[in-house]
Amino acid sequence: MDELVSELEQRTQQALAELTTMDIEQLSSYMEQRGMLMQALINATEGASPRDKEKLKDRIQAIVSLDPIFLQKLTKFRDQARAQLTKIDNGKTQKNAYDNQYDGDSYFFDKKK
């Protein structure tokens, strides 16, 4: 269990140091790895004594306390994606407004005076 928490701490500190330069794929990869480590930690602590669990509790809470920082970065990526999708939708709307949606075989009649 201690090894899992140590690895989780190490990966969290590394991700925190690289957070400003991370792209969405790197952050997503970190979050997946973190999820797997957390699940392995949950599985490992099922048979542990309350004393062992208490010993790791503070370390895990320190890691979880950093979640808002990562959540802020994920929110930034979400907002950027939303803005790009809005641009694309607006572009499609403008394109459709200028596209010829009329029948190409239409006829024009001129009146002679």
For each residue, the residues with C-beta under 8 A, 3 or more apart:
1: 4 5 41 44 45 48 52 56
2: 5 6 56
3: 6 7
4: 1 7 8 37 40 41 44
5: 1 2 8 9 41 56 59 60 63
6: 2 3 9 10
7: 3 4 10 11 37
8: 4 5 11 12 34 37 38 41 60 63
9: 5 6 12 13 59 62 63
10: 6 7 13 14
11: 7 8 14 15 30 33 34 37
12: 8 9 15 16 34 63 66
13: 9 10 16 17
14: 10 11 17 18
15: 11 12 18 19 22 27 30 70
16: 12 13 19 66 69
17: 13 14
18: 14 15 21 22 26
19: 15 16 22 27 69 70 73
20:
21: 18
22: 15 18 19 26 27 30 73
23: 26 27
24: 27 28 77
25: 28 29
26: 18 22 23 29 30
27: 15 19 22 23 24 30 31 70 73 74 77
28: 24 25 31 32
29: 25 26 32 33
30: 11 15 22 26 27 33 34 70
31: 27 28 34 35 70
32: 28 29 35 36
33: 11 29 30 36 37
34: 8 11 12 30 31 37 38
35: 31 32 38 39
36: 32 33 39 40
37: 4 7 8 11 33 34 40 41
38: 8 34 35 41 42
39: 35 36 42 43
40: 4 36 37 43 44
41: 1 4 5 8 37 38 44 45 60
42: 38 39 45 46
43: 39 40 46
44: 1 4 40 41 47 48
45: 1 41 42 48 52 53 56
46: 42 43
47: 44
48: 1 44 45 52 53
49: 52 53
50: 53 54
51: 54 55
52: 1 45 48 49 55 56
53: 45 48 49 50 56 57
54: 50 51 57
55: 51 52
56: 1 2 5 45 52 53 59 60
57: 53 54 60 61
58: 61 62
59: 5 9 56 62 63
60: 5 8 41 56 57 63 64
61: 57 58 64 65
62: 9 58 59 65 66
63: 5 8 9 12 59 60 66
64: 60 61 67
65: 61 62 68
66: 12 16 62 63 69 70
67: 64 70 71
68: 65 71 72
69: 16 19 66 72 73
70: 15 19 27 30 31 66 67 73 74
71: 67 68 74 75
72: 68 69 75 76
73: 19 22 27 69 70 76 77
74: 27 70 71 77 78
75: 71 72 78 79
76: 72 73 79 80
77: 24 27 73 74 80 81
78: 74 75 81 82
79: 75 76 82 83
80: 76 77 83 84
81: 77 78 84 85
82: 78 79 85 86
83: 79 80 86 87
84: 80 81 87 88
85: 81 82 88 89
86: 82 83 89 90
87: 83 84 90 91
88: 84 85 91 92
89: 85 86 92 93
90: 86 87 93 94
91: 87 88 94 95
92: 88 89 95 96
93: 89 90 96 97
94: 90 91 97 98
95: 91 92 98 99
96: 92 93 99 101
97: 93 94
98: 94 95
99: 95 96
100: 104
101: 96
102: 106
103: 106
104: 100
105:
106: 102 103
107:
108:
109:
110:
111:
112:
113:
